Amino acid sequence: MSEDRPRPELVAFVQRYIRSLEQLEILLLLSTPPLRPWLVIEVYDSVKSNPASVWQRLEELHRDQLLIKVGAKEPEYVFQPQEQRLRDLVAELAVLYEQRRVRVRQIIYPGGETRRDSA
């Protein structure tokens, strides 16, 4: 990855799976070792946004098969992509976000700071 340009595969991953900064922060939180199950309220306590929004983002990541959901009544979410390639991209994205937050924001919001709708 060059200083200004993330790998095209990483850009494509962000454009496909990441709909907001909130969702990015949730994904990176759950993908940080040690991996463990997270309740919605625990994720909310970490990202401090809105419980309903946090639940929605977790469900989107689950539908995208980046998380698995354990339990039904009070589900817990675990980072567990089915493909190693996706795990590697999330790890690469975590490094990029730590080093170049503005660049990642520009990938998520290419036309400015507006929320992209779910596909």
ROSE-4610 file (N, C-alpha, C; in Angstrom, 1 decimal, always signed):
// ROSE-4610
residu = [M/M/M/S/S/S/E/E/E/D/D/D/R/R/R/P/P/P/R/R/R/P/P/P/E/E/E/L/L/L/V/V/V/A/A/A/F/F/F/V/V/V/Q/Q/Q/R/R/R/Y/Y/Y/I/I/I/R/R/R/S/S/S/L/L/L/E/E/E/Q/Q/Q/L/L/L/E/E/E/I/I/I/L/L/L/L/L/L/L/L/L/L/L/L/S/S/S/T/T/T/P/P/P/P/P/P/L/L/L/R/R/R/P/P/P/W/W/W/L/L/L/V/V/V/I/I/I/E/E/E/V/V/V/Y/Y/Y/D/D/D/S/S/S/V/V/V/K/K/K/S/S/S/N/N/N/P/P/P/A/A/A/S/S/S/V/V/V/W/W/W/Q/Q/Q/R/R/R/L/L/L/E/E/E/E/E/E/L/L/L/H/H/H/R/R/R/D/D/D/Q/Q/Q/L/L/L/L/L/L/I/I/I/K/K/K/V/V/V/G/G/G/A/A/A/K/K/K/E/E/E/P/P/P/E/E/E/Y/Y/Y/V/V/V/F/F/F/Q/Q/Q/P/P/P/Q/Q/Q/E/E/E/Q/Q/Q/R/R/R/L/L/L/R/R/R/D/D/D/L/L/L/V/V/V/A/A/A/E/E/E/L/L/L/A/A/A/V/V/V/L/L/L/Y/Y/Y/E/E/E/Q/Q/Q/R/R/R/R/R/R/V/V/V/R/R/R/V/V/V/R/R/R/Q/Q/Q/I/I/I/I/I/I/Y/Y/Y/P/P/P/G/G/G/G/G/G/E/E/E/T/T/T/R/R/R/R/R/R/D/D/D/S/S/S/A/A/A]
num = [1/1/1/2/2/2/3/3/3/4/4/4/5/5/5/6/6/6/7/7/7/8/8/8/9/9/9/10/10/10/11/11/11/12/12/12/13/13/13/14/14/14/15/15/15/16/16/16/17/17/17/18/18/18/19/19/19/20/20/20/21/21/21/22/22/22/23/23/23/24/24/24/25/25/25/26/26/26/27/27/27/28/28/28/29/29/29/30/30/30/31/31/31/32/32/32/33/33/33/34/34/34/35/35/35/36/36/36/37/37/37/38/38/38/39/39/39/40/40/40/41/41/41/42/42/42/43/43/43/44/44/44/45/45/45/46/46/46/47/47/47/48/48/48/49/49/49/50/50/50/51/51/51/52/52/52/53/53/53/54/54/54/55/55/55/56/56/56/57/57/57/58/58/58/59/59/59/60/60/60/61/61/61/62/62/62/63/63/63/64/64/64/65/65/65/66/66/66/67/67/67/68/68/68/69/69/69/70/70/70/71/71/71/72/72/72/73/73/73/74/74/74/75/75/75/76/76/76/77/77/77/78/78/78/79/79/79/80/80/80/81/81/81/82/82/82/83/83/83/84/84/84/85/85/85/86/86/86/87/87/87/88/88/88/89/89/89/90/90/90/91/91/91/92/92/92/93/93/93/94/94/94/95/95/95/96/96/96/97/97/97/98/98/98/99/99/99/100/100/100/101/101/101/102/102/102/103/103/103/104/104/104/105/105/105/106/106/106/107/107/107/108/108/108/109/109/109/110/110/110/111/111/111/112/112/112/113/113/113/114/114/114/115/115/115/116/116/116/117/117/117/118/118/118/119/119/119]
x = [+0.9/+0.0/+0.9/+0.6/+1.4/+0.9/+1.7/+1.3/+0.0/-0.4/-1.7/-2.8/-2.4/-3.4/-3.4/-4.5/-4.7/-4.9/-4.6/-4.8/-6.2/-6.4/-7.7/-8.6/-8.1/-8.9/-9.5/-8.7/-9.1/-10.2/-10.0/-11.0/-12.3/-12.2/-13.4/-14.1/-13.3/-13.9/-14.7/-14.1/-14.7/-16.0/-15.9/-17.1/-18.2/-17.9/-18.9/-19.5/-18.7/-19.1/-19.3/-18.7/-18.7/-19.6/-20.7/-21.7/-21.6/-20.8/-20.7/-19.5/-19.1/-17.9/-18.3/-19.6/-20.1/-19.9/-20.3/-20.2/-18.7/-17.8/-16.4/-15.9/-16.2/-15.8/-16.3/-17.5/-18.0/-17.3/-17.0/-16.3/-14.9/-14.2/-12.9/-12.9/-13.8/-13.9/-14.1/-15.0/-15.2/-14.1/-13.3/-12.2/-10.9/-10.9/-9.7/-9.5/-8.3/-8.1/-8.1/-8.5/-8.9/-10.4/-10.7/-12.0/-12.9/-14.1/-15.1/-16.5/-17.5/-18.9/-19.2/-20.0/-20.3/-21.8/-22.4/-23.8/-24.0/-25.2/-25.4/-25.1/-25.5/-25.2/-23.7/-23.0/-21.5/-20.9/-21.4/-20.9/-21.3/-22.5/-23.0/-22.1/-21.8/-21.0/-19.6/-19.2/-17.8/-17.9/-18.9/-18.9/-19.8/-20.7/-21.4/-22.2/-23.0/-23.8/-25.3/-25.9/-27.4/-27.6/-28.2/-28.4/-29.1/-30.1/-30.9/-30.0/-29.2/-28.3/-27.2/-26.6/-25.6/-26.2/-27.4/-28.0/-28.1/-28.6/-28.7/-27.4/-26.3/-25.0/-24.5/-24.7/-24.4/-25.1/-26.4/-27.2/-26.7/-26.3/-25.8/-24.5/-23.6/-22.4/-22.6/-23.6/-24.0/-24.5/-25.4/-25.9/-24.8/-23.8/-22.7/-21.7/-22.0/-21.2/-19.8/-19.7/-18.5/-18.5/-19.8/-20.0/-20.9/-20.8/-21.8/-22.6/-23.8/-24.7/-25.0/-24.8/-25.0/-26.1/-27.1/-28.2/-29.3/-30.5/-31.7/-32.3/-32.5/-33.1/-32.3/-31.1/-30.1/-28.9/-28.9/-27.9/-26.5/-25.5/-24.1/-23.5/-22.6/-22.0/-20.5/-20.0/-18.6/-18.0/-16.9/-16.2/-15.7/-16.2/-15.8/-16.2/-15.5/-15.7/-15.4/-16.2/-16.0/-14.7/-14.2/-13.0/-11.8/-10.6/-9.4/-9.1/-9.4/-9.1/-9.9/-11.1/-11.8/-11.2/-10.8/-10.1/-8.9/-8.1/-6.9/-7.2/-8.3/-8.7/-9.1/-9.8/-10.2/-9.0/-8.0/-6.8/-6.0/-6.0/-5.3/-6.1/-7.4/-8.2/-8.0/-7.8/-7.6/-6.3/-5.3/-4.0/-4.1/-4.8/-5.0/-5.8/-6.8/-7.7/-6.9/-6.0/-5.2/-4.2/-3.7/-2.7/-3.2/-4.4/-4.9/-6.4/-6.9/-8.4/-9.1/-8.5/-9.2/-9.3/-8.3/-8.3/-9.4/-9.6/-10.6/-12.0/-12.1/-13.4/-13.7/-12.7/-12.9/-13.4/-12.9/-13.4/-14.8/-15.2/-16.6/-17.5/-17.1/-18.0/-17.3/-17.3/-16.6/-17.1/-18.4/-18.9/-19.0/-18.4/-18.5/-19.1/-19.4/-19.8/-21.3/-21.8/-23.2/-23.2/-24.2/-24.3/-24.8/-24.1/-24.5/-25.5/-26.6/-27.6/-27.2/-27.8/-27.5/-27.9/-27.2/-27.5/-28.6]
y = [-1.2/+0.0/+1.2/+2.1/+3.4/+4.3/+5.4/+6.4/+7.0/+7.3/+8.0/+7.0/+5.9/+5.0/+3.6/+3.3/+2.0/+1.0/-0.2/-1.2/-1.2/-1.4/-1.4/-2.4/-3.6/-4.6/-4.1/-3.3/-2.7/-1.7/-0.8/+0.2/-0.5/-1.5/-2.3/-2.9/-3.4/-3.9/-2.9/-1.7/-0.6/-0.2/+0.0/+0.4/-0.6/-1.9/-3.0/-3.2/-3.1/-3.5/-2.4/-1.3/-0.2/+0.9/+1.1/+2.1/+3.4/+3.4/+4.6/+4.4/+5.5/+5.5/+4.7/+4.8/+4.0/+2.5/+2.1/+0.7/+0.2/+1.1/+0.8/+0.6/+1.6/+1.5/+0.2/-0.2/-1.5/-2.7/-2.7/-3.8/-3.9/-2.8/-2.8/-3.2/-2.8/-3.2/-4.7/-5.3/-6.7/-7.5/-6.9/-7.7/-7.6/-6.8/-6.6/-7.8/-8.4/-9.5/-9.1/-9.9/-11.3/-11.2/-12.1/-12.1/-12.8/-12.2/-12.7/-12.3/-12.9/-12.5/-11.1/-10.3/-9.0/-8.8/-8.4/-8.0/-6.6/-6.3/-5.0/-3.9/-4.1/-3.0/-2.8/-3.9/-3.8/-3.0/-3.2/-2.5/-1.0/-0.8/+0.6/+1.3/+0.6/+1.2/+1.6/+0.9/+1.3/+2.4/+2.3/+3.3/+4.6/+4.4/+5.6/+6.3/+5.6/+6.3/+6.1/+5.1/+4.9/+3.4/+2.8/+1.4/+0.8/+1.5/+0.9/+1.0/+2.0/+2.1/+1.1/+0.9/-0.2/-1.5/-1.8/-3.1/-3.2/-2.2/-2.2/-2.5/-1.8/-2.0/-3.4/-4.0/-5.4/-6.3/-6.1/-6.9/-6.9/-5.7/-5.5/-6.3/-6.2/-6.9/-8.5/-8.8/-10.3/-10.7/-9.9/-10.3/-10.4/-9.5/-9.5/-10.6/-11.4/-12.6/-12.2/-11.0/-10.7/-11.0/-11.1/-11.5/-12.7/-13.5/-14.5/-14.1/-14.6/-14.2/-15.5/-15.4/-16.5/-16.1/-17.0/-16.8/-16.1/-16.1/-15.5/-14.4/-14.7/-13.7/-12.5/-12.6/-11.6/-12.0/-11.7/-12.2/-11.6/-12.4/-11.8/-12.0/-11.1/-11.0/-11.3/-12.1/-12.5/-12.2/-11.6/-11.4/-12.8/-13.2/-14.5/-14.6/-13.8/-13.9/-15.4/-15.8/-17.1/-17.3/-16.2/-16.3/-15.6/-16.2/-15.6/-14.3/-14.2/-13.0/-11.8/-12.0/-10.9/-10.5/-11.5/-11.3/-10.4/-10.8/-10.0/-8.6/-8.4/-7.0/-6.2/-6.8/-6.1/-5.7/-6.6/-6.2/-5.1/-5.2/-4.1/-2.8/-2.8/-1.7/-1.0/-1.9/-1.4/-0.6/-1.0/-0.3/+1.0/+0.9/+2.1/+3.2/+2.7/+3.7/+4.3/+3.5/+4.1/+5.1/+4.9/+5.8/+6.9/+6.7/+7.7/+7.7/+8.2/+8.2/+9.1/+10.2/+11.0/+10.3/+9.6/+8.8/+7.7/+7.0/+6.0/+6.7/+7.9/+8.6/+9.0/+9.4/+9.7/+8.5/+7.3/+6.1/+5.8/+6.0/+5.7/+6.7/+8.0/+9.1/+9.8/+9.2/+9.8/+11.2/+11.5/+12.8/+13.8/+13.5/+14.3/+13.5/+14.2/+13.5/+13.3/+12.4/+11.9/+10.4/+9.9/+8.5/+7.8/+6.7/+5.9/+5.0/+4.7/+3.8/+2.4/+1.5/+0.0/-0.4/-1.4/-1.9/-2.8]
z = [+0.0/+0.0/+0.0/-0.9/-1.0/+0.1/+0.3/+1.3/+1.1/-0.2/-0.4/-0.9/-1.4/-2.1/-1.4/-0.8/-0.3/-1.5/-1.2/-2.3/-2.8/-4.1/-4.7/-4.0/-3.6/-3.0/-1.6/-0.9/+0.3/+0.1/-0.9/-1.2/-1.6/-2.4/-2.8/-1.6/-0.6/+0.6/+1.4/+1.6/+2.3/+1.6/+0.3/-0.5/-0.4/-0.3/-0.3/+1.1/+2.1/+3.4/+4.5/+4.3/+5.3/+4.8/+5.6/+5.2/+6.0/+7.1/+8.0/+8.8/+9.4/+10.4/+11.6/+12.0/+13.1/+12.9/+11.7/+11.3/+11.3/+10.8/+10.8/+12.2/+13.1/+14.5/+15.1/+14.8/+15.4/+14.9/+13.6/+13.0/+13.5/+13.7/+14.2/+15.7/+16.4/+17.8/+17.9/+17.2/+17.3/+16.8/+15.8/+15.2/+16.0/+17.1/+17.8/+18.8/+18.8/+19.7/+21.1/+22.1/+21.9/+21.4/+20.4/+19.8/+20.9/+21.0/+22.0/+21.5/+22.1/+21.8/+22.5/+21.8/+22.2/+22.2/+23.3/+23.4/+22.8/+22.3/+21.7/+22.7/+23.9/+24.9/+25.2/+25.1/+25.3/+24.1/+22.9/+21.8/+21.9/+22.3/+22.5/+23.6/+24.7/+25.7/+25.2/+24.2/+23.6/+22.6/+21.7/+20.6/+20.9/+22.0/+22.5/+21.4/+20.6/+19.6/+20.0/+19.5/+19.8/+19.8/+20.8/+20.8/+19.6/+19.1/+17.9/+16.7/+16.6/+15.4/+15.5/+16.7/+16.9/+16.6/+17.0/+16.7/+15.1/+14.5/+13.0/+12.3/+12.8/+12.2/+12.4/+13.6/+13.9/+13.0/+12.8/+11.9/+10.5/+10.0/+8.6/+8.5/+9.5/+9.4/+9.5/+10.2/+10.3/+8.9/+8.3/+7.0/+5.9/+6.1/+5.2/+5.5/+6.5/+6.9/+7.4/+8.0/+8.7/+10.2/+10.7/+12.1/+12.1/+13.2/+13.4/+14.6/+14.7/+15.8/+16.6/+17.9/+18.8/+19.8/+19.9/+20.8/+20.0/+20.6/+20.0/+20.9/+22.1/+23.0/+23.2/+23.6/+23.7/+22.9/+21.6/+20.7/+21.1/+20.8/+20.9/+19.5/+19.2/+17.9/+18.0/+17.1/+17.1/+15.7/+15.6/+14.4/+13.9/+12.8/+12.2/+10.7/+9.9/+8.5/+8.0/+7.0/+6.5/+5.7/+5.1/+4.3/+5.0/+4.9/+5.5/+4.8/+3.6/+2.8/+3.5/+3.9/+4.6/+5.9/+6.7/+7.9/+7.7/+6.7/+6.4/+5.9/+5.2/+4.8/+6.0/+6.9/+8.1/+8.9/+9.0/+9.8/+9.0/+7.7/+7.0/+7.1/+7.1/+7.3/+8.7/+9.7/+11.1/+11.1/+10.4/+10.4/+9.6/+8.5/+7.7/+8.5/+9.2/+9.9/+11.1/+11.7/+12.7/+12.2/+11.0/+10.4/+9.6/+8.9/+8.0/+8.0/+9.1/+9.3/+8.3/+7.9/+6.9/+5.6/+5.2/+3.9/+4.0/+5.1/+5.2/+5.1/+5.8/+5.7/+4.3/+3.5/+2.1/+1.3/+1.6/+0.9/+1.3/+2.5/+3.0/+2.4/+2.5/+2.0/+0.9/-0.3/-1.4/-1.9/-1.6/-2.0/-0.8/+0.3/+1.5/+2.6/+3.7/+5.0/+5.0/+4.1/+4.1/+4.3/+4.9/+5.2/+3.9/+3.5/+2.4/+2.9/+2.0/+2.4/+2.2/+2.9/+2.7/+1.3/+0.9/-0.5/-0.4]
